[in-house]
């Protein structure tokens, strides 16, 4: 009998629903929220309200696209943590209600674990064990993955995440929200070595981006506004170059210490073209097999929740109706 799972993602400001059948994602739909752009960041209360408006039509479209009826579902999955608590509550309450109405199992999914397993939606897939650099607006981690459900963080940021470094740098530059993709856009035509920004000397496999952010701020404060506008491509390319070098130099160290040659990236920042290109180049240089999810599976999406839920279903890893969503949670 086929395993058919409906997965719901509502951890931040995107409402997502996906359907997976026997490990293959058949639909993956997202409703974006434009309301936050005028505020320069996500407003949690507005995000929760938008989720309430979007979740029913998004789920309906996901089921229709996959050609799966509600009565055929084997389980319902939802993002349980981490995320904005109001947003998580909308997804979890919907999932619980639907699972109870259909009398089928409920699966709680860790958002960051799902980002890692986005590398298993399509072929080729990494072999276990592998390393995954997970980079997003709220997290920067090096994860050692021993199996689909057994992972441990061996390095993480001590302050800002890489995504925050991109977005905060963009804000200082006067670029609109979300600024990370705009830095990537400008960087494509810029000189990445023109301006030198410092790389922090953090021991072990941990990261730090607060010092870099301060250095960028001081550099820009010393420049004339016209200079910044005229040299935007070079400035963005130099900022992006330094963030990427901070990330990948730690991955090099992790690969050397563990002896692991399969290296993947995941999370919203993995959509950055500079990081994707650099990982591929480092892979050739150091003899790694590298894995990068498709763009649609990099940013928050329900497809990654679905593939994680599939492995959890096979392991019989279910939660009860008393499962509580949490804003923060370790793997």
KENU-231871 format. One record per residue (C-alpha): residue number from 1; residue in one letter; chain; y, x negated, z negated. Coordinates in steps of 0.05 Angstrom, whole numbers, plus 32768, in hexadecimal, padded with zeros to 4 digits. Last residue first. Layout:
! residues N
[node NUM,a,A,[Y,X,Z]]
...
***
This chain:
! residues 331
[node 331,x,A,[8173,7E97,7EB2]]
[node 330,x,A,[81AD,7E9D,7E81]]
[node 329,x,A,[81D4,7EDD,7E79]]
[node 328,x,A,[821C,7EF2,7E79]]
[node 327,x,A,[823B,7F37,7E88]]
[node 326,x,A,[81FD,7F5B,7E70]]
[node 325,x,A,[81D9,7F99,7E8A]]
[node 324,x,A,[81AD,7FBB,7E57]]
[node 323,x,A,[8165,7FD0,7E65]]
[node 322,x,A,[8155,8010,7E3D]]
[node 321,x,A,[8138,8032,7E7B]]
[node 320,x,A,[8101,7FFE,7E79]]
[node 319,x,A,[80FB,7FBC,7E9E]]
[node 318,x,A,[80C6,7FA3,7ECF]]
[node 317,x,A,[80A5,7F60,7EDC]]
[node 316,x,A,[8061,7F74,7EFA]]
[node 315,x,A,[805D,7F30,7F1C]]
[node 314,x,A,[805A,7F50,7F62]]
[node 313,x,A,[8096,7F7B,7F4F]]
[node 312,x,A,[80BC,7F3E,7F37]]
[node 311,x,A,[80B1,7F1B,7F79]]
[node 310,x,A,[80CA,7F59,7F9E]]
[node 309,x,A,[8105,7F60,7F6E]]
[node 308,x,A,[811C,7F1B,7F81]]
[node 307,x,A,[8119,7F2C,7FCB]]
[node 306,x,A,[8140,7F6D,7FBE]]
[node 305,x,A,[8177,7F4E,7F94]]
[node 304,x,A,[8182,7F1B,7FCC]]
[node 303,x,A,[8188,7F54,7FFE]]
[node 302,x,A,[81B8,7F78,7FD0]]
[node 301,x,A,[81F3,7F4C,7FE1]]
[node 300,x,A,[8226,7F1F,7FBE]]
[node 299,x,A,[823A,7EE7,7FEE]]
[node 298,x,A,[8206,7EB9,800C]]
[node 297,x,A,[81D4,7EEB,8029]]
[node 296,x,A,[8200,7F04,8061]]
[node 295,x,A,[8211,7EBB,8074]]
[node 294,x,A,[81C8,7EAA,8080]]
[node 293,x,A,[81A9,7E81,8048]]
[node 292,x,A,[81AA,7E35,804A]]
[node 291,x,A,[816D,7E09,8041]]
[node 290,x,A,[8169,7DBD,8045]]
[node 289,x,A,[812B,7D91,804C]]
[node 288,x,A,[8143,7D50,8030]]
[node 287,x,A,[813D,7D0B,804F]]
[node 286,x,A,[817B,7CED,8030]]
[node 285,x,A,[81A8,7CE7,806D]]
[node 284,x,A,[818C,7D22,8093]]
[node 283,x,A,[8193,7D4F,8056]]
[node 282,x,A,[81D8,7D34,8048]]
[node 281,x,A,[81EE,7D4A,808D]]
[node 280,x,A,[81D0,7D90,8084]]
[node 279,x,A,[81F1,7D95,803F]]
[node 278,x,A,[8234,7D7F,805D]]
[node 277,x,A,[8231,7DB4,8094]]
[node 276,x,A,[8223,7DED,8063]]
[node 275,x,A,[8258,7DD3,8032]]
[node 274,x,A,[828D,7DCF,8069]]
[node 273,x,A,[827B,7E14,8084]]
[node 272,x,A,[8284,7E36,8040]]
[node 271,x,A,[8251,7E6F,803C]]
[node 270,x,A,[822F,7E47,8005]]
[node 269,x,A,[826D,7E58,7FDC]]
[node 268,x,A,[8253,7E9F,7FD2]]
[node 267,x,A,[8212,7E89,7FB3]]
[node 266,x,A,[81D8,7E5F,7FCB]]
[node 265,x,A,[81C6,7E18,7FE0]]
[node 264,x,A,[8182,7DF9,7FEC]]
[node 263,x,A,[8161,7DB5,7FE4]]
[node 262,x,A,[8118,7DA4,7FF1]]
[node 261,x,A,[810F,7D59,7FE3]]
[node 260,x,A,[8100,7D59,7F98]]
[node 259,x,A,[80F9,7D14,7F78]]
[node 258,x,A,[8116,7D31,7F37]]
[node 257,x,A,[8149,7CFB,7F26]]
[node 256,x,A,[815A,7CE9,7F6E]]
[node 255,x,A,[8160,7D32,7F84]]
[node 254,x,A,[818D,7D41,7F47]]
[node 253,x,A,[81B9,7D05,7F57]]
[node 252,x,A,[81C2,7D1A,7F9F]]
[node 251,x,A,[81D1,7D61,7F88]]
[node 250,x,A,[8206,7D45,7F5A]]
[node 249,x,A,[8227,7D21,7F94]]
[node 248,x,A,[8221,7D62,7FBB]]
[node 247,x,A,[824D,7D8B,7F8E]]
[node 246,x,A,[8285,7D59,7F81]]
[node 245,x,A,[8285,7D46,7FCA]]
[node 244,x,A,[828C,7D8F,7FDE]]
[node 243,x,A,[82C8,7D9A,7FB0]]
[node 242,x,A,[82E8,7D5A,7FCA]]
[node 241,x,A,[82E0,7D6B,8013]]
[node 240,x,A,[82FA,7DB2,8008]]
[node 239,x,A,[833A,7D98,7FE8]]
[node 238,x,A,[8344,7D65,8020]]
[node 237,x,A,[8337,7D99,8056]]
[node 236,x,A,[8367,7DCA,8035]]
[node 235,x,A,[839E,7D95,8031]]
[node 234,x,A,[8392,7D7E,8079]]
[node 233,x,A,[8394,7DC5,8095]]
[node 232,x,A,[83D2,7DD8,806B]]
[node 231,x,A,[83FB,7D9D,8081]]
[node 230,x,A,[8437,7DC2,809F]]
[node 229,x,A,[8435,7DF8,806A]]
[node 228,x,A,[842F,7DC6,8031]]
[node 227,x,A,[8467,7D9B,804D]]
[node 226,x,A,[8494,7DD8,8054]]
[node 225,x,A,[8489,7DE8,800B]]
[node 224,x,A,[84A0,7DA2,7FF7]]
[node 223,x,A,[846B,7D7C,7FD1]]
[node 222,x,A,[8469,7D65,7F88]]
[node 221,x,A,[844F,7DA8,7F6F]]
[node 220,x,A,[8417,7DA3,7FA2]]
[node 219,x,A,[83FC,7D62,7F85]]
[node 218,x,A,[8402,7D7B,7F3D]]
[node 217,x,A,[83DA,7DBA,7F4E]]
[node 216,x,A,[83A5,7D94,7F74]]
[node 215,x,A,[839B,7D64,7F3A]]
[node 214,x,A,[8396,7D9F,7F0A]]
[node 213,x,A,[835F,7DC0,7F34]]
[node 212,x,A,[833A,7D7E,7F39]]
[node 211,x,A,[833D,7D77,7EED]]
[node 210,x,A,[8322,7DBD,7EE3]]
[node 209,x,A,[82E8,7DB4,7F14]]
[node 208,x,A,[82B1,7D98,7EE8]]
[node 207,x,A,[8267,7D91,7EF9]]
[node 206,x,A,[8227,7D81,7ED3]]
[node 205,x,A,[81ED,7D57,7EED]]
[node 204,x,A,[81F3,7D1E,7EBB]]
[node 203,x,A,[8236,7D00,7EA8]]
[node 202,x,A,[8278,7D1D,7EC3]]
[node 201,x,A,[82A3,7CEB,7EE8]]
[node 200,x,A,[82D4,7D1B,7F0A]]
[node 199,x,A,[82E4,7D11,7F54]]
[node 198,x,A,[832E,7D08,7F5F]]
[node 197,x,A,[8355,7D22,7F9B]]
[node 196,x,A,[8369,7CF5,7FD6]]
[node 195,x,A,[8391,7D14,800F]]
[node 194,x,A,[8383,7D00,8057]]
[node 193,x,A,[8337,7CFD,8050]]
[node 192,x,A,[8325,7D44,8065]]
[node 191,x,A,[8352,7D44,80A3]]
[node 190,x,A,[835E,7D8D,80B7]]
[node 189,x,A,[8348,7DBC,80EE]]
[node 188,x,A,[830B,7DDA,80CB]]
[node 187,x,A,[832E,7DD5,8088]]
[node 186,x,A,[835D,7E0F,8098]]
[node 185,x,A,[8322,7E40,809D]]
[node 184,x,A,[82FE,7E25,8060]]
[node 183,x,A,[833E,7E2A,8037]]
[node 182,x,A,[8344,7E72,8051]]
[node 181,x,A,[82FC,7E81,803B]]
[node 180,x,A,[830D,7E6B,7FF4]]
[node 179,x,A,[834F,7E92,7FF0]]
[node 178,x,A,[8336,7ED8,7FE0]]
[node 177,x,A,[836F,7EE8,7FD5]]
[node 176,x,A,[83AD,7ED2,7FFB]]
[node 175,x,A,[83C1,7E89,8006]]
[node 174,x,A,[83FD,7E6E,7FDF]]
[node 173,x,A,[83E2,7E27,7FD9]]
[node 172,x,A,[83DA,7E31,7F8E]]
[node 171,x,A,[83B2,7E70,7F9D]]
[node 170,x,A,[8385,7E49,7FCD]]
[node 169,x,A,[8378,7E15,7F99]]
[node 168,x,A,[8366,7E4C,7F68]]
[node 167,x,A,[8335,7E6B,7F9A]]
[node 166,x,A,[8313,7E2A,7FAD]]
[node 165,x,A,[830D,7E0F,7F66]]
[node 164,x,A,[82F6,7E54,7F4F]]
[node 163,x,A,[82BE,7E52,7F82]]
[node 162,x,A,[82A9,7E0E,7F68]]
[node 161,x,A,[82A4,7E2A,7F21]]
[node 160,x,A,[82D6,7E17,7EEB]]
[node 159,x,A,[82C2,7DF8,7EA9]]
[node 158,x,A,[8283,7DD0,7E96]]
[node 157,x,A,[8261,7DDF,7ED9]]
[node 156,x,A,[8216,7DDE,7EDB]]
[node 155,x,A,[81DA,7DAF,7EE0]]
[node 154,x,A,[818F,7DB5,7ED2]]
[node 153,x,A,[818C,7E02,7ED4]]
[node 152,x,A,[8145,7E1A,7ED0]]
[node 151,x,A,[811B,7E46,7EFE]]
[node 150,x,A,[80D9,7E6A,7EF8]]
[node 149,x,A,[80D6,7EAE,7F1A]]
[node 148,x,A,[80D0,7E99,7F63]]
[node 147,x,A,[80AD,7E59,7F4E]]
[node 146,x,A,[80C1,7E13,7F37]]
[node 145,x,A,[810B,7E18,7F48]]
[node 144,x,A,[8139,7DE2,7F2C]]
[node 143,x,A,[817F,7DFF,7F2C]]
[node 142,x,A,[81BF,7DD8,7F36]]
[node 141,x,A,[81F7,7E04,7F1F]]
[node 140,x,A,[823E,7E1B,7F2F]]
[node 139,x,A,[824D,7E61,7F19]]
[node 138,x,A,[8287,7E93,7F18]]
[node 137,x,A,[82A4,7E91,7F5E]]
[node 136,x,A,[8262,7E79,7F7B]]
[node 135,x,A,[8237,7E3C,7F83]]
[node 134,x,A,[81EC,7E36,7F78]]
[node 133,x,A,[81D2,7DF2,7F8C]]
[node 132,x,A,[8187,7DFE,7F92]]
[node 131,x,A,[8152,7DC9,7F86]]
[node 130,x,A,[810A,7DD3,7F9B]]
[node 129,x,A,[80C6,7DD6,7F7A]]
[node 128,x,A,[80AB,7DFB,7F9E]]
[node 127,x,A,[80B0,7DFD,7FEA]]
[node 126,x,A,[80EF,7E14,800D]]
[node 125,x,A,[80ED,7E4F,803D]]
[node 124,x,A,[80F6,7E4D,8089]]
[node 123,x,A,[80F9,7E87,8092]]
[node 122,x,A,[8122,7EC2,8078]]
[node 121,x,A,[812B,7EE5,8035]]
[node 120,x,A,[8112,7EAA,800D]]
[node 119,x,A,[8154,7E83,8009]]
[node 118,x,A,[8173,7EC1,7FEA]]
[node 117,x,A,[8146,7EAD,7FB0]]
[node 116,x,A,[817C,7E80,7F93]]
[node 115,x,A,[81B0,7EB8,7F96]]
[node 114,x,A,[817F,7EE7,7F74]]
[node 113,x,A,[8176,7EB8,7F3A]]
[node 112,x,A,[81C2,7EB9,7F34]]
[node 111,x,A,[81C5,7F06,7F31]]
[node 110,x,A,[818D,7F0E,7EFE]]
[node 109,x,A,[8164,7F4A,7F13]]
[node 108,x,A,[814C,7F87,7EEB]]
[node 107,x,A,[8112,7FAD,7F0A]]
[node 106,x,A,[8103,7FF7,7EFE]]
[node 105,x,A,[80BF,8017,7F0A]]
[node 104,x,A,[80B5,805B,7F2B]]
[node 103,x,A,[80BA,80A2,7F10]]
[node 102,x,A,[80E6,80BA,7F4B]]
[node 101,x,A,[811B,80D9,7F1D]]
[node 100,x,A,[8114,80A1,7EEB]]
[node 99,x,A,[811C,806B,7F20]]
[node 98,x,A,[8158,808F,7F3D]]
[node 97,x,A,[817A,8097,7EF9]]
[node 96,x,A,[816B,804F,7EE5]]
[node 95,x,A,[8186,8033,7F27]]
[node 94,x,A,[81C6,805C,7F23]]
[node 93,x,A,[81D2,8047,7EDA]]
[node 92,x,A,[81C5,7FFE,7EEB]]
[node 91,x,A,[81F3,7FFD,7F27]]
[node 90,x,A,[822E,801E,7F03]]
[node 89,x,A,[8222,7FF6,7EC4]]
[node 88,x,A,[8224,7FB4,7EE9]]
[node 87,x,A,[826A,7FC4,7F03]]
[node 86,x,A,[8283,7FD4,7EBE]]
[node 85,x,A,[8263,7F95,7EA1]]
[node 84,x,A,[8281,7F66,7ED5]]
[node 83,x,A,[8248,7F37,7EE7]]
[node 82,x,A,[8209,7F14,7ECD]]
[node 81,x,A,[81DB,7F39,7ECA]]
[node 80,x,A,[81B1,7F78,7ED6]]
[node 79,x,A,[81B7,7F7B,7F22]]
[node 78,x,A,[818B,7FB6,7F36]]
[node 77,x,A,[8145,7FC4,7F50]]
[node 76,x,A,[8123,8006,7F5E]]
[node 75,x,A,[80D8,800A,7F68]]
[node 74,x,A,[809F,8020,7F96]]
[node 73,x,A,[80CA,804A,7FC4]]
[node 72,x,A,[80A9,807C,7FF3]]
[node 71,x,A,[80C8,80BA,7FD3]]
[node 70,x,A,[810E,809F,7FE1]]
[node 69,x,A,[80FF,809B,802B]]
[node 68,x,A,[80FD,805A,8051]]
[node 67,x,A,[8116,8051,8098]]
[node 66,x,A,[8137,800F,8086]]
[node 65,x,A,[817A,8026,80A2]]
[node 64,x,A,[8174,806A,8080]]
[node 63,x,A,[8164,804B,803C]]
[node 62,x,A,[819E,801A,8040]]
[node 61,x,A,[81CE,8050,8059]]
[node 60,x,A,[81BD,807E,801E]]
[node 59,x,A,[81C4,8045,7FEC]]
[node 58,x,A,[820A,8034,8008]]
[node 57,x,A,[821E,807E,8009]]
[node 56,x,A,[820B,8087,7FBF]]
[node 55,x,A,[8227,8045,7FA5]]
[node 54,x,A,[826C,8047,7FC4]]
[node 53,x,A,[8296,8075,7F99]]
[node 52,x,A,[8278,805F,7F57]]
[node 51,x,A,[827D,8016,7F6D]]
[node 50,x,A,[82C7,8022,7F7D]]
[node 49,x,A,[82D4,803A,7F36]]
[node 48,x,A,[82B1,7FFD,7F18]]
[node 47,x,A,[82D9,7FCD,7F44]]
[node 46,x,A,[831B,7FEE,7F30]]
[node 45,x,A,[830A,7FE4,7EE7]]
[node 44,x,A,[82F6,7F9B,7EF2]]
[node 43,x,A,[8335,7F86,7F1A]]
[node 42,x,A,[831D,7F4F,7F4A]]
[node 41,x,A,[8351,7F1D,7F5E]]
[node 40,x,A,[8394,7F13,7F80]]
[node 39,x,A,[83AD,7F58,7F6C]]
[node 38,x,A,[83BC,7F72,7FB2]]
[node 37,x,A,[8377,7F5A,7FC9]]
[node 36,x,A,[8352,7F82,7F94]]
[node 35,x,A,[8353,7FC5,7FB9]]
[node 34,x,A,[832C,7FA9,7FF4]]
[node 33,x,A,[82E7,7FB9,7FD6]]
[node 32,x,A,[82AB,7FA8,8002]]
[node 31,x,A,[8271,7FD8,800E]]
[node 30,x,A,[8232,7FB1,801C]]
[node 29,x,A,[81F2,7FC2,8041]]
[node 28,x,A,[81B0,7F9C,8046]]
[node 27,x,A,[8176,7FBD,806C]]
[node 26,x,A,[812F,7FAA,807E]]
[node 25,x,A,[8126,7F6F,804E]]
[node 24,x,A,[80DE,7F57,8056]]
[node 23,x,A,[80B5,7F48,8017]]
[node 22,x,A,[8084,7F82,801F]]
[node 21,x,A,[80BD,7FB3,802E]]
[node 20,x,A,[8104,7FA2,8016]]
[node 19,x,A,[813D,7FD4,8014]]
[node 18,x,A,[8184,7FBF,8006]]
[node 17,x,A,[81C1,7FDA,7FE2]]
[node 16,x,A,[8203,7FB8,7FD4]]
[node 15,x,A,[8245,7FCB,7FB3]]
[node 14,x,A,[8274,7F90,7FB4]]
[node 13,x,A,[82A8,7F84,7F7D]]
[node 12,x,A,[827F,7F62,7F46]]
[node 11,x,A,[8237,7F6B,7F2F]]
[node 10,x,A,[8226,7FA8,7F58]]
[node 9,x,A,[81E6,7F98,7F7E]]
[node 8,x,A,[81B1,7FCE,7F88]]
[node 7,x,A,[816A,7FC3,7FA2]]
[node 6,x,A,[813B,7FF8,7FBE]]
[node 5,x,A,[80F3,7FE0,7FBF]]
[node 4,x,A,[80B9,7FF0,7FEC]]
[node 3,x,A,[8076,7FCF,7FDE]]
[node 2,x,A,[8045,7FE5,8013]]
[node 1,x,A,[8000,8000,8000]]
***
